[in-house]
Amino acid sequence: MRKKFFLNELEQNQTGEVSKILSEPEMKRRFHDIGLICGTKVTCVGRGPFGDPKAYEIRGAVVAIRNSDAKQIEIWSEKFPEKGV
């Protein structure tokens, strides 16, 4: 079963697919510039010392995105983070 959640919720080594970008036009354009468009596969590959920012592999490149920005990207995934574990 696929479930929707936000990019900032991806755990390390977990992959999701972008379903919607909910940000303002300027930030949406920045996301598009780094290859984040609907249907793009994204894998969380690391995180900063306090969990922010996280590093994501997007179309073969690794990009750091702040959690506050990643909350604006809705994704689908077969495996999703379990709350409260």
Secondary structure, 3 states (H helix, E strand, C coil): CCEEEEHHHCCCCCEEEEEEECCCHHHHHHHHHCCCCCCCEEEEEEECCCCCCEEEEECCEEEEECHHHHCCEEEEECCCCCCCC
